[in-house]
């Protein structure tokens, strides 16, 4: 794909010559990096969708988990014990509650 910038709009030319405006993607990505507080991102290491996953830059109160050998259907039950501890402690901090951990 080739990227073209025209009047502040990011366009991609697909394999069949179609144009797509990808600027909403960049707007959402920027919002999540700078204003996306209290969001938990879960990615599978082997999931192709992870290639467009968020890169946290330390500007928000958000956490990102990558499940080793995981795929698109990765869940909390697939986390390592350390990841589960961070997951539950983050939720407890955000909610002001003590959760039953499984």
Residue pairs with C-beta under 8 A, 6 or more apart in sequence:
1 12
1 13
1 14
1 15
2 12
2 13
3 10
3 11
3 12
3 13
3 22
4 10
4 11
4 12
4 13
4 19
5 11
8 23
9 21
9 23
10 21
10 22
10 23
10 26
11 19
11 20
11 21
11 22
12 19
12 20
12 22
13 19
14 20
29 54
32 39
32 54
32 60
32 62
33 54
33 55
33 56
33 57
33 59
33 60
34 59
34 60
35 60
36 54
36 60
36 62
37 60
37 61
37 62
38 61
38 62
38 94
39 60
39 62
40 62
40 63
40 64
40 65
40 87
40 90
40 91
41 53
41 54
41 56
41 62
41 63
41 64
41 65
42 65
42 67
42 74
42 75
42 76
43 49
43 50
43 53
43 64
43 65
43 66
43 67
43 70
43 74
44 50
44 66
44 67
44 69
44 70
44 71
44 72
44 73
44 74
45 66
45 67
45 68
45 69
45 70
46 69
46 70
46 71
47 70
47 71
47 72
47 74
49 72
50 66
53 64
54 62
54 64
56 62
56 63
56 64
61 94
63 86
63 87
63 90
65 79
65 83
65 86
65 87
67 74
67 78
67 79
67 83
68 80
70 78
76 84
76 87
77 102
79 87
84 101
88 99
88 101
91 97
91 99
92 98
92 99
